[in-house]
Amino acid sequence: MKRLTLLVLVSITMSLIAFSQDDVGKHGFATRWYFADHQYQLDNVFRWADFTSGIEFEYDYRFNDLLGLAVPLRMYRANLPLDADGTKFKSAVSAALDATLTLNTFKKRRFINPYLYAGLGIVNDDFDKHFHAAAPVGLGFNFYLGQNTFLTTKAGYRFGFADYRSPLEFGVGLMIQLGDNAADTPKFMDTDGDGIRDTEDLCPNVAGVVELNGCPDKDGDGVTDNDDKCPDVAGLSKFMGCPDSDGDGVPDDKDACPDERGTGKDGCPEVAIIDTDGDGVEDAKDKCPDVAGLEKFMGCPDTDGDGIMDREDNCPKAAGTKAMNGCPDSDGDAVADKDDKCPNEPGLASNNGCPQLSQEDKATLDLALSAVQFETGSAKLKSSSYAILDKIVDIMKRHPDYKVAIGGHTDSIGSKETNQKLSEKRAKACYDYLVTKGVSKRRMSYKGYGESVPIADNMYKAGREKNRRVEFNLYIE
């Protein structure tokens, strides 16, 4: 207890010395709510629950605009670790006295005044006979509230020279500077530096003139820039700072003829109405003055009558919908007819508006590779082939926009010339069969490839059987 009394007496003595000085504005006092966390040093994990609190009194002395001395005295309850694992600790009333140098980052005071601090101090736990040395370092911010008054905050770390005595710390409170006009505290806040205090400045963040209560007037017309619709050109107050060059009572920003005195609301003299295309919309308002149009479209035409003017219609001669930008979509598949290769059959945009073949149809085409059979060494179809060919006919009828390319192939037995001719004849035989079943010739083509495009090894019987085939490739053109 004697130690604590000694610390308090030292602090009071220094305060009395400060009051006795004549250097008005160099002295200040702060009171903060102080928080400390001794557990942080063990695991470096920030937890609010580990903080304890107390109170801090601080005396400040400024040597000059940048450098100062702070002497904080604090008393708080600390949870002090007793081992490196943090499994044992004791709750103790601690007192500390520091002497720190402060470095202000701004030469002149502003609303926010950051500073750095570092120094040395002594700590006593439980008011026993043991004092520990410490080296506090940290960062603080002082927020200007009014003449000589600041909201003061600080946060730092105290490097202790004894085991487990290095807390993370921070504080928040009020600071008062002595004197009515402290040398380093502004007499009044003037954020924009125009000589008019913020409390009387209607535009505190922009430099202005006294006549307009601190607001700027770039063009000098007596109307503040905030209220001036024409801040770069001197004008009249009745027109919100805009000029009326021709003096017709219509300000230039609303005058269609600012250099010619007019009689109408638009500031222009009366002139004869001109309607070149005779659509009832005068040229001055007609967006298409050389082509007769409709009044609702500002004189522009809508040739196809779909409610979309030609200039915005991607298909101006075919009635369409707004969703298709004026183009028709006959099958309603969201692909415009002009881009739809199957305009009468709903399909997919990814397939150019055509439907995809079903898995069953694709399986039929794959089966045709082996199911279409011919007499040995001949182009005569076996009767067993008719069933699969009839299925292909059905596919073609269900998908009228598809075309088919028929390709004939052989194995490598025999001469290339003979195989080439045989493959062509077999492809032609399939082509002729589909024609007899009603498939248009314009939707089909055939070609023989001989032995040039094998799909299996001709060395083996199974491979040769696969190579003797007719392919049916459906496509959209």
C-alpha positions as CSV (number, residue, x, y, z in Angstrom):
1,M,0.0,0.0,0.0
2,K,2.9,2.3,0.7
3,R,4.2,1.7,-2.8
4,L,0.8,2.7,-4.3
5,T,0.7,5.8,-2.2
6,L,4.2,6.8,-3.4
7,L,3.1,6.4,-7.0
8,V,0.0,8.5,-6.5
9,L,2.1,11.2,-4.8
10,V,4.5,11.3,-7.7
11,S,1.7,11.7,-10.1
12,I,0.0,14.5,-8.1
13,T,3.4,16.3,-7.8
14,M,4.0,16.2,-11.6
15,S,0.4,17.5,-12.1
16,L,1.1,20.4,-9.7
17,I,4.3,21.2,-11.6
18,A,2.3,21.2,-14.8
19,F,-0.3,23.7,-13.4
20,S,2.5,26.0,-12.3
21,Q,3.9,26.4,-15.8
22,D,3.0,29.4,-17.9
23,D,3.3,27.7,-21.3
24,V,-0.4,27.7,-22.0
25,G,-1.4,24.8,-24.3
26,K,1.6,22.6,-23.7
27,H,0.0,20.7,-20.9
28,G,-2.9,18.2,-20.9
29,F,-4.6,15.6,-18.8
30,A,-6.4,12.5,-19.9
31,T,-8.5,9.9,-18.2
32,R,-9.1,6.6,-19.9
33,W,-10.9,3.3,-19.3
34,Y,-8.0,0.9,-19.5
35,F,-8.1,-2.8,-20.7
36,A,-5.3,-5.4,-20.6
37,D,-4.9,-9.0,-21.7
38,H,-2.0,-11.0,-20.2
39,Q,-3.2,-14.3,-21.8
40,Y,-2.4,-13.0,-25.4
41,Q,1.3,-13.6,-24.9
42,L,0.8,-17.3,-24.5
43,D,-1.2,-18.2,-27.6
44,N,-1.4,-15.0,-29.6
45,V,-5.2,-15.4,-29.9
46,F,-7.3,-12.2,-29.5
47,R,-10.3,-12.9,-27.2
48,W,-12.4,-10.2,-25.5
49,A,-13.0,-12.6,-22.6
50,D,-9.3,-12.5,-21.6
51,F,-9.3,-8.7,-21.1
52,T,-9.5,-7.1,-17.6
53,S,-10.2,-3.5,-17.0
54,G,-9.2,-0.5,-14.8
55,I,-8.6,3.2,-15.0
56,E,-5.7,5.3,-16.3
57,F,-4.7,8.9,-15.5
58,E,-2.2,10.6,-17.8
59,Y,-0.2,13.8,-17.9
60,D,1.0,15.1,-21.3
61,Y,3.6,17.7,-22.1
62,R,4.4,18.9,-25.6
63,F,8.0,19.9,-26.4
64,N,7.0,21.1,-29.9
65,D,4.5,20.5,-32.6
66,L,5.7,16.9,-33.2
67,L,7.3,15.6,-30.0
68,G,5.8,15.2,-26.5
69,L,6.1,13.4,-23.2
70,A,3.3,11.3,-21.6
71,V,3.3,10.0,-18.0
72,P,0.3,7.6,-17.5
73,L,-0.6,6.1,-14.1
74,R,-2.9,3.1,-14.2
75,M,-4.6,0.8,-11.7
76,Y,-6.4,-2.3,-12.9
77,R,-7.2,-5.9,-12.1
78,A,-5.0,-8.3,-14.0
79,N,-5.3,-12.0,-14.7
80,L,-1.5,-12.9,-14.5
81,P,-0.3,-16.2,-15.9
82,L,1.9,-18.3,-13.6
83,D,3.1,-20.8,-16.3
84,A,3.8,-20.9,-20.0
85,D,0.7,-23.1,-20.7
86,G,-1.7,-20.6,-19.2
87,T,-3.2,-23.3,-17.0
88,K,-2.4,-21.4,-13.8
89,F,-2.9,-17.7,-13.2
90,K,-3.8,-15.3,-10.4
91,S,-6.1,-12.3,-10.2
92,A,-4.2,-9.3,-8.9
93,V,-4.6,-5.6,-8.5
94,S,-1.8,-4.0,-10.5
95,A,-0.5,-0.5,-10.7
96,A,1.9,0.9,-13.3
97,L,3.6,4.2,-14.0
98,D,5.2,4.9,-17.4
99,A,7.2,7.7,-19.1
100,T,6.7,7.6,-22.9
101,L,7.7,9.8,-25.7
102,T,4.9,10.6,-28.2
103,L,5.4,11.4,-31.9
104,N,2.6,13.2,-33.5
105,T,2.2,12.4,-37.2
106,F,0.6,15.7,-38.1
107,K,2.4,19.0,-37.4
108,K,-0.8,20.9,-37.0
109,R,-3.9,19.6,-35.2
110,R,-6.7,18.2,-37.3
111,F,-10.0,16.5,-36.4
112,I,-8.1,13.1,-36.3
113,N,-4.6,13.3,-34.7
114,P,-2.7,10.0,-34.8
115,Y,0.4,9.5,-32.7
116,L,3.0,6.9,-31.8
117,Y,4.4,6.3,-28.4
118,A,7.2,4.3,-26.8
119,G,9.0,4.4,-23.4
120,L,9.8,2.7,-20.1
121,G,7.7,2.0,-16.9
122,I,7.4,0.1,-13.7
123,V,4.7,-2.3,-12.6
124,N,3.7,-3.5,-9.2
125,D,1.3,-6.5,-8.6
126,D,-0.7,-7.0,-5.4
127,F,1.1,-4.0,-3.9
128,D,4.0,-6.2,-2.9
129,K,7.6,-5.3,-2.7
130,H,8.4,-6.4,-6.2
131,F,8.5,-3.9,-9.1
132,H,8.9,-5.0,-12.7
133,A,10.2,-3.0,-15.5
134,A,8.3,-2.7,-18.8
135,A,8.7,-1.1,-22.2
136,P,5.3,0.1,-23.7
137,V,4.9,0.8,-27.4
138,G,1.8,1.6,-29.4
139,L,-0.4,3.8,-31.5
140,G,-3.0,6.3,-30.5
141,F,-5.7,8.6,-32.0
142,N,-7.0,11.9,-30.5
143,F,-10.3,13.1,-32.0
144,Y,-11.0,16.8,-31.7
145,L,-14.4,17.4,-30.0
146,G,-14.2,21.1,-29.2
147,Q,-11.9,23.7,-27.9
148,N,-9.2,22.0,-25.8
149,T,-11.2,18.7,-25.6
150,F,-10.4,15.4,-27.4
151,L,-11.7,11.9,-27.4
152,T,-8.4,9.9,-26.8
153,T,-7.7,6.3,-27.7
154,K,-4.6,4.2,-27.6
155,A,-3.6,0.6,-28.2
156,G,-0.2,-1.1,-27.7
157,Y,1.9,-3.8,-26.2
158,R,3.9,-3.7,-23.0
159,F,7.1,-5.7,-23.2
160,G,7.6,-7.0,-19.6
161,F,11.0,-7.9,-18.2
162,A,9.5,-10.6,-15.9
163,D,7.8,-13.9,-16.8
164,Y,4.3,-13.5,-18.2
165,R,4.1,-9.8,-17.6
166,S,3.7,-8.6,-21.2
167,P,0.0,-7.6,-21.8
168,L,-1.8,-6.4,-24.9
169,E,-3.5,-3.1,-23.9
170,F,-5.8,-0.4,-25.1
171,G,-7.7,2.5,-23.6
172,V,-10.4,5.1,-24.4
173,G,-11.3,8.3,-22.7
174,L,-11.1,12.1,-22.7
175,M,-8.2,14.5,-22.8
176,I,-8.3,18.2,-21.8
177,Q,-5.6,20.7,-22.7
178,L,-5.0,23.5,-20.3
179,G,-5.6,27.1,-21.3
180,D,-8.4,28.9,-23.2
181,N,-6.4,29.1,-26.4
182,A,-3.9,26.3,-26.4
183,A,-1.1,26.9,-28.8
184,D,-1.4,23.7,-30.7
185,T,-5.2,23.5,-30.6
186,P,-7.1,25.5,-33.3
187,K,-9.1,28.4,-31.9
188,F,-12.0,27.1,-33.9
189,M,-12.6,24.4,-36.6
190,D,-12.2,25.7,-40.1
191,T,-12.0,22.6,-42.2
192,D,-11.8,24.3,-45.6
193,G,-9.5,27.1,-44.4
194,D,-11.5,30.0,-45.7
195,G,-11.4,31.9,-42.4
196,I,-15.0,31.1,-41.4
197,R,-15.5,28.7,-38.5
198,D,-17.3,25.5,-39.3
199,T,-20.2,26.3,-37.0
200,E,-21.0,29.4,-39.1
201,D,-19.9,28.0,-42.5
202,L,-22.8,26.8,-44.6
203,C,-20.2,24.9,-46.8
204,P,-17.6,23.8,-44.2
205,N,-15.8,21.4,-46.6
206,V,-15.3,23.8,-49.5
207,A,-13.6,27.2,-49.3
208,G,-15.9,30.0,-49.9
209,V,-16.5,33.7,-49.3
210,V,-17.8,35.6,-46.3
211,E,-20.6,37.3,-48.3
212,L,-22.1,33.8,-48.9
213,N,-21.5,32.4,-45.4
214,G,-18.5,30.4,-46.5
215,C,-19.9,28.9,-49.7
216,P,-18.1,29.2,-53.0
217,D,-19.2,31.2,-56.0
218,K,-16.9,30.4,-58.9
219,D,-18.6,32.7,-61.5
220,G,-19.1,35.6,-59.0
221,D,-22.7,36.1,-59.8
222,G,-23.8,36.1,-56.1
223,V,-25.4,32.6,-56.3
224,T,-23.6,29.9,-54.4
225,D,-22.2,27.0,-56.4
226,N,-24.5,24.6,-54.5
227,D,-27.6,26.5,-55.7
228,D,-26.2,27.7,-59.1
229,K,-27.4,25.6,-62.0
230,C,-24.8,27.3,-64.2
231,P,-21.8,27.5,-61.7
232,D,-19.2,28.3,-64.4
233,V,-21.1,31.1,-66.1
234,A,-22.2,34.3,-64.4
235,G,-26.0,34.6,-64.4
236,L,-29.0,35.9,-62.7
237,S,-30.4,34.9,-59.2
238,K,-33.9,34.7,-60.6
239,F,-32.7,32.0,-63.0
240,M,-30.7,30.1,-60.3
241,G,-27.5,31.6,-61.5
242,C,-28.0,30.9,-65.3
243,P,-27.6,33.7,-67.8
244,D,-30.3,35.0,-70.3
245,S,-28.0,36.1,-73.2
246,D,-30.8,37.3,-75.5
247,G,-32.9,38.8,-72.7
248,D,-36.1,37.1,-73.7
249,G,-36.9,35.9,-70.2
250,V,-35.9,32.3,-70.9
251,P,-32.6,31.3,-69.3
252,D,-29.9,29.9,-71.6
253,D,-30.1,26.4,-70.2
254,K,-33.7,26.2,-71.2
255,D,-33.5,28.4,-74.3
256,A,-33.5,26.5,-77.6
257,C,-32.3,29.7,-79.3
258,P,-30.1,31.4,-76.6
259,D,-28.7,34.0,-79.0
260,E,-32.0,34.9,-80.7
261,R,-34.7,36.7,-78.8
262,G,-37.9,34.7,-78.9
263,T,-41.5,34.8,-77.9
264,G,-42.3,31.2,-77.1
265,K,-41.6,29.0,-74.1
266,D,-38.6,27.5,-75.8
267,G,-37.1,30.9,-76.3
268,C,-37.2,30.8,-80.1
269,P,-39.1,33.2,-82.4
270,E,-42.2,31.9,-84.0
271,V,-41.6,30.2,-87.4
272,A,-43.8,28.4,-89.9
273,I,-44.3,24.7,-89.3
274,I,-42.5,22.5,-91.8
275,D,-43.5,18.9,-92.4
276,T,-41.4,17.5,-95.3
277,D,-42.9,14.0,-95.3
278,G,-46.4,15.1,-94.6
279,D,-47.0,12.7,-91.8
280,G,-48.4,15.4,-89.4
281,V,-45.2,15.6,-87.4
282,E,-43.3,18.8,-87.9
283,D,-39.7,18.4,-89.0
284,A,-38.4,19.9,-85.7
285,K,-39.9,17.0,-83.8
286,D,-39.7,14.4,-86.5
287,K,-37.0,11.7,-85.9
288,C,-37.5,10.5,-89.6
289,P,-38.3,13.8,-91.4
290,D,-37.9,12.3,-94.9
291,V,-40.1,9.2,-94.4
292,A,-43.8,9.4,-93.5
293,G,-44.4,7.8,-90.1
294,L,-46.5,7.8,-87.0
295,E,-46.8,10.4,-84.4
296,K,-46.4,7.9,-81.5
297,F,-43.0,7.0,-83.0
298,M,-41.9,10.6,-83.4
299,G,-42.7,10.5,-87.1
300,C,-40.9,7.2,-87.9
301,P,-42.6,4.4,-89.8
302,D,-43.6,0.9,-88.7
303,T,-43.9,-0.9,-92.1
304,D,-45.0,-4.3,-90.8
305,G,-47.4,-2.8,-88.2
306,D,-46.0,-4.9,-85.3
307,G,-45.8,-1.9,-82.9
308,I,-42.0,-1.6,-83.3
309,M,-40.7,1.3,-85.4
310,D,-38.5,0.3,-88.4
311,R,-35.3,1.8,-87.0
312,E,-35.5,-0.5,-84.0
313,D,-37.0,-3.5,-85.9
314,N,-34.6,-6.3,-87.0
315,C,-37.3,-7.5,-89.4
316,P,-39.1,-4.3,-90.5
317,K,-41.0,-6.0,-93.3
318,A,-42.3,-9.0,-91.3
319,A,-44.5,-8.6,-88.2
320,G,-42.9,-9.9,-85.1
321,T,-42.7,-9.5,-81.3
322,K,-40.7,-7.2,-79.0
323,A,-39.1,-10.3,-77.5
324,M,-37.7,-11.1,-80.9
325,N,-36.8,-7.4,-81.6
326,G,-39.5,-7.2,-84.2
327,C,-38.9,-10.5,-85.9
328,P,-41.4,-13.4,-86.2
329,D,-41.0,-16.7,-84.5
330,S,-43.5,-19.1,-86.3
331,D,-42.8,-22.2,-84.2
332,G,-42.4,-20.3,-80.8
333,D,-39.1,-21.7,-79.9
334,A,-37.5,-18.3,-79.1
335,V,-35.4,-18.4,-82.3
336,A,-36.4,-15.8,-84.8
337,D,-37.5,-17.2,-88.2
338,K,-34.6,-15.4,-89.9
339,D,-32.1,-17.4,-87.8
340,D,-34.2,-20.6,-87.5
341,K,-33.2,-23.4,-89.9
342,C,-36.4,-25.2,-88.8
343,P,-38.9,-22.3,-88.7
344,N,-42.0,-24.5,-88.6
345,E,-40.7,-27.0,-86.1
346,P,-39.9,-26.0,-82.4
347,G,-36.3,-26.7,-81.6
348,L,-33.3,-25.5,-79.6
349,A,-31.3,-22.3,-80.0
350,S,-28.1,-24.4,-79.7
351,N,-29.2,-26.4,-82.7
352,N,-30.2,-23.4,-84.9
353,G,-33.8,-23.7,-83.9
354,C,-34.1,-27.3,-84.9
355,P,-35.1,-30.2,-82.7
356,Q,-32.5,-32.7,-81.5
357,L,-32.8,-36.2,-82.7
358,S,-34.1,-38.5,-79.9
359,Q,-31.9,-41.2,-78.5
360,E,-34.2,-43.8,-80.1
361,D,-33.7,-42.1,-83.5
362,K,-29.9,-42.0,-83.0
363,A,-30.0,-45.7,-82.1
364,T,-31.8,-46.5,-85.3
365,L,-29.2,-44.7,-87.4
366,D,-26.4,-46.6,-85.6
367,L,-28.3,-49.9,-86.1
368,A,-28.5,-49.2,-89.8
369,L,-24.7,-49.6,-90.1
370,S,-25.1,-53.4,-89.6
371,A,-28.8,-54.0,-90.4
372,V,-28.8,-52.8,-94.0
373,Q,-27.6,-55.9,-95.9
374,F,-27.1,-56.7,-99.6
375,E,-26.8,-59.9,-101.7
376,T,-23.1,-61.1,-101.8
377,G,-21.0,-59.0,-104.2
378,S,-24.2,-57.1,-105.3
379,A,-26.0,-53.8,-104.7
380,K,-29.3,-55.6,-104.4
381,L,-30.9,-55.0,-101.0
382,K,-31.9,-58.0,-98.9
383,S,-35.5,-58.0,-97.8
384,S,-34.3,-58.0,-94.2
385,S,-33.1,-54.5,-94.8
386,Y,-36.5,-53.0,-95.5
387,A,-37.5,-52.7,-91.8
388,I,-34.6,-50.5,-90.8
389,L,-34.9,-48.4,-93.9
390,D,-38.6,-47.8,-93.2
391,K,-37.6,-46.5,-89.8
392,I,-35.2,-44.1,-91.4
393,V,-38.0,-43.0,-93.7
394,D,-40.1,-42.3,-90.6
395,I,-37.4,-40.2,-89.0
396,M,-37.1,-38.1,-92.2
397,K,-40.9,-37.6,-92.3
398,R,-41.0,-36.5,-88.6
399,H,-38.1,-34.1,-89.1
400,P,-38.9,-32.4,-92.5
401,D,-36.1,-29.8,-92.1
402,Y,-33.3,-32.4,-91.8
403,K,-31.3,-33.7,-94.8
404,V,-29.5,-37.0,-95.1
405,A,-26.1,-37.9,-96.6
406,I,-25.9,-41.6,-97.5
407,G,-22.4,-43.1,-97.6
408,G,-21.5,-46.6,-98.9
409,H,-18.4,-48.5,-97.6
410,T,-16.8,-51.9,-98.3
411,D,-14.0,-54.0,-96.9
412,S,-10.6,-54.4,-98.6
413,I,-11.3,-57.8,-100.3
414,G,-11.0,-57.2,-104.1
415,S,-9.6,-54.3,-106.1
416,K,-10.1,-50.7,-105.0
417,E,-11.9,-49.9,-108.3
418,T,-14.4,-52.7,-107.9
419,N,-15.0,-51.7,-104.2
420,Q,-15.4,-48.1,-105.1
421,K,-18.1,-48.9,-107.7
422,L,-19.9,-51.3,-105.4
423,S,-20.0,-48.8,-102.5
424,E,-21.6,-46.2,-104.8
425,K,-24.2,-48.7,-106.1
426,R,-25.1,-49.7,-102.6
427,A,-25.5,-46.1,-101.4
428,K,-27.6,-45.4,-104.5
429,A,-29.8,-48.5,-103.8
430,C,-30.6,-47.0,-100.3
431,Y,-31.2,-43.6,-101.9
432,D,-33.6,-45.1,-104.4
433,Y,-35.5,-47.0,-101.7
434,L,-36.1,-43.9,-99.7
435,V,-37.3,-42.0,-102.8
436,T,-39.9,-44.8,-103.4
437,K,-41.1,-44.2,-99.8
438,G,-41.8,-40.5,-100.4
439,V,-38.6,-38.8,-99.2
440,S,-37.7,-35.9,-101.5
441,K,-34.6,-36.2,-103.6
442,R,-33.8,-32.6,-102.6
443,R,-33.3,-33.7,-99.0
444,M,-30.9,-36.6,-99.9
445,S,-27.4,-37.2,-101.4
446,Y,-25.4,-40.4,-101.8
447,K,-21.7,-41.2,-102.2
448,G,-19.5,-44.3,-102.3
449,Y,-16.2,-44.4,-100.3
450,G,-15.1,-47.9,-101.2
451,E,-12.5,-49.2,-98.8
452,S,-11.0,-45.8,-97.9
453,V,-12.8,-45.2,-94.6
454,P,-12.6,-48.4,-92.6
455,I,-13.9,-48.5,-89.0
456,A,-12.3,-51.8,-88.1
457,D,-9.3,-54.0,-89.0
458,N,-9.7,-55.7,-92.4
459,M,-7.4,-58.5,-91.5
460,Y,-10.1,-60.2,-89.5
461,K,-13.6,-61.4,-90.6
462,A,-15.3,-59.5,-87.8
463,G,-13.6,-56.3,-88.8
464,R,-14.5,-56.8,-92.5
465,E,-18.1,-57.3,-91.6
466,K,-18.1,-53.9,-89.8
467,N,-16.5,-52.2,-92.7
468,R,-19.2,-53.4,-95.1
469,R,-21.8,-50.8,-94.2
470,V,-24.1,-48.0,-95.3
471,E,-24.1,-44.8,-93.1
472,F,-27.0,-42.4,-92.8
473,N,-25.9,-38.9,-91.6
474,L,-28.7,-36.5,-90.8
475,Y,-27.9,-32.8,-90.8
476,I,-29.3,-29.3,-90.9
477,E,-28.3,-27.0,-93.7
